[in-house]
Amino acid sequence: MGPIEAITTCFRKYVTFSGRASRAEFWWFALFFILVDYGLSQLDKALFTYPVIDLPYITMSGANMTFTLSLGSGFFSPIWSFLILLPFLAVGWRRMQDAGRPGYWFALLPVCLTVIVGAVFLLATIGATILAHFLLKSSFLILIGAFVTTLINLLGSSQQKTNKYGPNPSEVTS
């Protein structure tokens, strides 16, 4: 499967979470997403300015530090990311199923990241900055584990025969 066919297949199966997606289909679509997002981010940087907030916090050693948070990301890149979210989730879900794993494994990394970031911001908001800092540092291993698990499954080969999610996409014509 080439890049054009992969991209059109992913948009045609915009919200199809059943079935399987080959490695080529997933990675060509991922590259397409990254390249378009990079271009739109550059356009956003050229057209928009971002407000910056400095958040003070105290490290475990007691040193005063500042975490700089840039708010906003322009206009075009967030809209693109929102529009491409469902097809990207769908192709990742189908790719996991192609490797013989449940599709929801594709959500492992974003769910872990969301929970950890949410907990850190909640703790920082209520003034528990030392605990937030500890959680941020200790959760790094969880995120690395989730990333490696997801990446191994996305890079893995397809199950050659029909599995419980459907026939091998390399052997089926759409």
Secondary structure, DSSP 8 states (H G I E B T S, - for coil): --HHHHHHHHHHTTT--SS---HHHHHHHHHHHHHHHHHHHHHHHHH----EEEEEEE-TTS-EEEEEEE----SHHHHHHHHHHHHHHHHHHHHHHHTTS-GGGGGHHHHHHHHHHHHHHHHHHTT-HHHHHHHHHHTHHHHHHHHHHHHHHHHS---SS-BTTBS-TTT---
